[in-house]
């Protein structure tokens, strides 16, 4: 009998089967266990590690056990929100979302060319219509949604605002996304197919463009009023700082030494007025010889 042959098989430690990655896990299983009862439908993503893990909304959902990470080469049966989509998410996608869930591509907008879109996705790839981001990276920028915003937008458009709000509640800025897009989301919810959603989007963009044009015109008209007489604006010399200070001091002195009657009316001193008029005449007379000298030069 060979050495050690009589040892029982129970003494040997059992080893779990290795997956394709060499780790002791089942094939395709996420590193975070996803419980099916944590959310109303399936959530998935292809994570390309382009983002800061501390600020990545997809990774946070994964840590919470709400979303499953897929490998390159895996397909998804639900709605896939992707820049590679052909149509836009619409209310008609509700049944697909409820039955098979929704997936997103976790990547950087600046590195889309690095994503192998031909190896991911599924039968129901969709674009998102016009929406404004509320996340900390792209706040206020149209189209630049992160993962959780993309999923929430998908749920909101198909009529599950409660699902959208539930996902966004995990982020301090999350509720703001539904607030700033409330009006346009309600319009999308009234549509049926992708074509009707795209029509609403085009009308909304036309409306925004018109508002921008009106604001620009209104702003230009206000600027013209503030500029005064633009026909003579360039011919008028600008006062230096010292001249401005001298005028301010003179006005302040006049106000301090001004006299008023019982009704509060300013009393003008006739003697001072006469002195000012005489000074003006003297200055005019002083300027006359200068003109005559120029004329004499021309005649000589």
C-alpha positions as CSV (number, residue, x, y, z in Angstrom):
1,X,0.0,0.0,0.0
2,X,1.4,3.4,-0.9
3,X,2.4,5.8,1.7
4,X,-0.6,7.9,2.8
5,X,-3.1,5.8,0.9
6,X,-5.0,5.0,4.0
7,X,-5.8,8.6,4.8
8,X,-9.5,9.4,4.6
9,X,-10.7,11.7,1.9
10,X,-12.4,13.9,4.5
11,X,-8.9,15.0,5.8
12,X,-8.2,16.8,2.5
13,X,-9.2,20.5,2.3
14,X,-11.9,21.1,-0.4
15,X,-11.2,23.8,-3.0
16,X,-13.8,25.8,-4.7
17,X,-13.7,25.7,-8.5
18,X,-11.7,28.5,-10.2
19,X,-13.3,30.8,-12.6
20,X,-11.9,32.1,-15.9
21,X,-10.1,34.9,-14.0
22,X,-8.2,32.4,-11.8
23,X,-10.1,33.6,-8.7
24,X,-12.1,31.2,-6.5
25,X,-15.5,32.5,-7.7
26,X,-18.1,31.4,-10.2
27,X,-17.9,32.5,-13.8
28,X,-19.2,36.0,-14.3
29,X,-19.9,36.6,-10.6
30,X,-19.4,40.2,-9.4
31,X,-16.9,40.8,-6.6
32,X,-19.7,42.4,-4.7
33,X,-22.7,40.1,-4.1
34,X,-25.8,41.5,-5.6
35,X,-29.0,40.6,-3.9
36,X,-32.1,40.4,-6.2
37,X,-34.3,41.8,-3.4
38,X,-32.3,45.0,-3.0
39,X,-33.8,46.7,-6.0
40,X,-36.9,46.4,-8.1
41,X,-35.1,45.2,-11.2
42,X,-31.7,44.1,-12.5
43,X,-28.9,46.7,-12.6
44,X,-25.6,46.1,-14.4
45,X,-22.6,48.0,-15.7
46,X,-19.4,47.5,-17.7
47,X,-16.7,49.3,-15.6
48,X,-13.6,50.4,-17.4
49,X,-12.0,52.0,-14.3
50,X,-11.7,55.4,-15.9
51,X,-13.1,57.3,-12.9
52,X,-11.9,58.1,-9.4
53,X,-13.2,55.2,-7.3
54,X,-14.1,57.6,-4.5
55,X,-16.3,59.7,-6.8
56,X,-17.6,57.0,-9.1
57,X,-21.3,56.6,-8.7
58,X,-21.2,53.1,-10.3
59,X,-18.7,51.8,-7.8
60,X,-20.8,53.2,-5.0
61,X,-23.8,51.3,-6.2
62,X,-21.7,48.2,-6.5
63,X,-20.5,48.6,-2.9
64,X,-24.1,48.9,-1.8
65,X,-24.8,45.6,-3.6
66,X,-27.3,47.3,-6.0
67,X,-25.5,46.7,-9.3
68,X,-23.6,43.9,-11.0
69,X,-20.3,44.4,-12.8
70,X,-20.2,42.7,-16.3
71,X,-17.1,41.6,-18.2
72,X,-16.2,42.7,-21.7
73,X,-17.8,40.1,-24.0
74,X,-21.0,39.7,-21.8
75,X,-24.3,41.0,-23.2
76,X,-27.3,42.3,-21.3
77,X,-30.9,41.4,-22.0
78,X,-32.4,44.7,-20.6
79,X,-32.1,48.3,-21.8
80,X,-28.5,49.3,-22.2
81,X,-28.0,53.1,-21.8
82,X,-25.0,53.7,-24.1
83,X,-23.4,56.3,-26.3
84,X,-23.6,53.6,-29.0
85,X,-27.4,53.4,-28.9
86,X,-29.5,54.0,-32.0
87,X,-32.8,55.2,-30.5
88,X,-33.5,57.1,-27.3
89,X,-35.1,55.7,-24.1
90,X,-38.9,56.0,-24.3
91,X,-42.0,55.0,-22.2
92,X,-42.4,52.0,-24.5
93,X,-39.3,50.5,-23.0
94,X,-41.1,50.1,-19.6
95,X,-41.8,46.4,-20.0
96,X,-38.1,45.6,-21.0
97,X,-36.9,47.6,-18.0
98,X,-39.3,45.9,-15.5
99,X,-38.5,42.4,-16.8
100,X,-34.8,42.5,-17.6
101,X,-33.5,45.7,-16.0
102,X,-31.1,48.4,-17.2
103,X,-27.4,48.6,-17.7
104,X,-24.9,51.4,-18.2
105,X,-21.3,51.9,-19.4
106,X,-19.0,53.2,-16.6
107,X,-16.4,55.2,-18.4
108,X,-15.0,58.7,-18.9
109,X,-16.6,61.0,-21.4
110,X,-13.1,62.0,-22.5
111,X,-12.1,58.4,-23.2
112,X,-15.0,57.0,-25.2
113,X,-12.7,55.9,-28.0
114,X,-11.1,53.4,-25.6
115,X,-14.4,51.5,-25.0
116,X,-14.9,48.4,-27.1
117,X,-18.6,49.0,-27.8
118,X,-18.8,46.1,-30.2
119,X,-18.0,43.7,-27.3
120,X,-20.6,45.0,-24.9
121,X,-24.2,46.1,-24.9
122,X,-27.2,44.1,-26.0
123,X,-30.3,44.0,-28.2
124,X,-31.9,47.1,-26.6
125,X,-29.2,49.8,-26.7
126,X,-30.5,53.3,-26.1
127,X,-29.4,56.9,-26.0
128,X,-30.7,59.3,-23.4
129,X,-32.5,62.5,-24.5
130,X,-31.5,66.0,-23.4
131,X,-31.0,66.2,-19.6
132,X,-28.8,68.3,-17.4
133,X,-26.3,66.7,-15.0
134,X,-26.4,67.4,-11.3
135,X,-23.3,65.4,-10.3
136,X,-20.3,67.0,-8.7
137,X,-18.1,66.6,-11.7
138,X,-20.4,67.9,-14.5
139,X,-23.0,69.9,-12.6
140,X,-25.1,72.1,-14.9
141,X,-23.8,70.5,-18.1
142,X,-26.2,69.0,-20.6
143,X,-25.8,65.3,-21.6
144,X,-22.9,64.7,-19.2
145,X,-24.7,62.3,-16.9
146,X,-22.9,59.8,-14.7
147,X,-24.0,56.2,-14.1
148,X,-26.6,56.7,-11.4
149,X,-28.1,59.7,-13.3
150,X,-28.3,57.6,-16.5
151,X,-30.1,54.8,-14.7
152,X,-32.4,57.2,-12.8
153,X,-33.2,59.0,-16.1
154,X,-34.1,55.7,-17.8
155,X,-36.4,54.8,-14.9
156,X,-38.0,58.2,-14.8
157,X,-38.7,58.3,-18.6
158,X,-40.4,54.9,-18.5
159,X,-42.6,56.1,-15.6
160,X,-40.8,54.8,-12.5
161,X,-40.0,58.0,-10.8
162,X,-40.0,56.2,-7.5
163,X,-37.2,53.9,-8.7
164,X,-35.2,56.9,-9.9
165,X,-35.6,58.7,-6.6
166,X,-34.7,55.6,-4.6
167,X,-31.4,55.3,-6.5
168,X,-30.5,58.9,-6.3
169,X,-31.2,59.1,-2.5
170,X,-27.9,57.3,-2.0
171,X,-26.1,60.5,-3.1
172,X,-26.2,63.9,-1.4
173,X,-26.6,65.7,-4.7
174,X,-29.0,63.0,-6.2
175,X,-32.4,64.6,-5.6
176,X,-31.2,67.8,-7.4
177,X,-31.1,65.8,-10.6
178,X,-34.8,65.2,-10.6
179,X,-35.5,68.8,-9.5
180,X,-33.6,70.5,-12.3
181,X,-35.0,68.1,-14.9
182,X,-38.5,67.9,-13.6
183,X,-40.3,69.8,-16.4
184,X,-38.5,68.0,-19.3
185,X,-38.9,64.6,-17.7
186,X,-42.7,65.1,-17.4
187,X,-42.8,65.9,-21.1
188,X,-40.8,62.7,-21.9
189,X,-43.2,60.6,-19.8
190,X,-46.1,61.8,-22.0
191,X,-44.5,60.3,-25.1
192,X,-44.7,56.8,-26.4
193,X,-41.9,55.8,-28.7
194,X,-38.4,57.1,-29.5
195,X,-39.6,59.4,-32.3
196,X,-42.0,61.3,-30.0
197,X,-39.3,61.7,-27.4
198,X,-36.9,63.1,-30.0
199,X,-39.5,65.5,-31.1
200,X,-40.1,66.8,-27.6
201,X,-36.3,67.1,-27.3
202,X,-36.0,69.2,-30.4
203,X,-38.8,71.5,-29.3
204,X,-37.2,71.9,-25.9
205,X,-33.8,72.8,-27.5
206,X,-35.5,75.3,-29.8
207,X,-37.1,76.9,-26.8
208,X,-33.8,77.1,-25.0
209,X,-32.2,78.6,-28.1
210,X,-34.9,81.3,-28.3
211,X,-34.6,82.1,-24.7
212,X,-30.8,82.6,-25.1
213,X,-31.4,84.8,-28.1
214,X,-33.9,87.0,-26.2
215,X,-31.6,87.3,-23.2
216,X,-28.7,88.3,-25.4
217,X,-30.8,91.0,-27.1
218,X,-32.1,92.2,-23.8
219,X,-28.6,92.4,-22.4
220,X,-27.3,94.3,-25.5
221,X,-30.1,96.9,-25.2
222,X,-29.3,97.4,-21.5
223,X,-25.6,97.8,-22.3
224,X,-26.5,100.5,-24.9
225,X,-28.5,102.5,-22.3
226,X,-25.6,102.3,-19.9
227,X,-23.2,103.6,-22.5
228,X,-25.2,106.8,-23.1
229,X,-24.7,108.6,-26.4
230,X,-22.6,106.1,-28.3
231,X,-22.3,108.5,-31.3
232,X,-20.2,110.9,-29.3
233,X,-18.7,108.5,-26.8
234,X,-15.4,108.1,-28.6
235,X,-14.9,111.9,-29.1
236,X,-15.2,112.7,-25.4
237,X,-12.0,112.7,-23.5
238,X,-12.0,110.6,-20.4
239,X,-11.3,112.3,-17.1
240,X,-8.2,111.4,-15.1
241,X,-8.5,110.3,-11.5
242,X,-7.2,113.6,-10.2
243,X,-9.8,115.5,-12.3
244,X,-12.5,113.3,-10.9
245,X,-11.3,113.9,-7.3
246,X,-11.2,117.7,-7.9
247,X,-14.8,117.7,-9.2
248,X,-16.0,115.6,-6.3
249,X,-14.3,117.9,-3.8
250,X,-15.8,120.9,-5.5
251,X,-19.3,119.4,-5.4
252,X,-18.9,118.4,-1.8
253,X,-17.8,122.0,-0.9
254,X,-20.8,123.5,-2.7
255,X,-23.2,121.2,-1.0
256,X,-21.8,122.0,2.5
257,X,-22.0,125.8,1.8
258,X,-25.4,125.7,0.0
259,X,-28.3,127.7,1.5
260,X,-31.9,126.5,1.5
261,X,-35.3,128.2,2.2
262,X,-38.0,127.0,4.5
263,X,-39.4,124.7,1.8
264,X,-36.0,123.0,1.2
265,X,-35.4,124.8,-2.1
266,X,-31.8,125.7,-3.0
267,X,-31.0,129.5,-2.8
268,X,-28.8,130.7,-5.6
269,X,-26.5,133.6,-4.7
270,X,-26.8,136.2,-7.5
271,X,-23.4,137.6,-6.7
272,X,-21.7,134.2,-7.1
273,X,-23.6,133.6,-10.3
274,X,-22.4,137.0,-11.7
275,X,-18.8,136.2,-10.7
276,X,-19.0,132.8,-12.5
277,X,-20.4,134.4,-15.6
278,X,-17.6,137.1,-15.6
279,X,-15.0,134.3,-15.2
280,X,-16.5,132.5,-18.2
281,X,-16.4,135.7,-20.3
282,X,-12.8,136.3,-19.3
283,X,-11.9,132.8,-20.3
284,X,-13.6,133.3,-23.7
285,X,-11.7,136.6,-24.2
286,X,-8.4,134.9,-23.4
287,X,-9.1,132.3,-26.0
288,X,-9.9,134.8,-28.8
289,X,-6.3,136.0,-29.3
290,X,-5.2,132.5,-29.8
291,X,-7.6,132.2,-32.7
292,X,-6.7,135.5,-34.2
293,X,-3.0,134.6,-34.0
294,X,-3.7,131.5,-36.0
295,X,-5.6,133.5,-38.6
296,X,-2.8,136.0,-38.9
297,X,-0.3,133.2,-39.5
298,X,-2.5,131.9,-42.3
299,X,-2.8,135.3,-43.9
300,X,1.0,136.1,-43.7
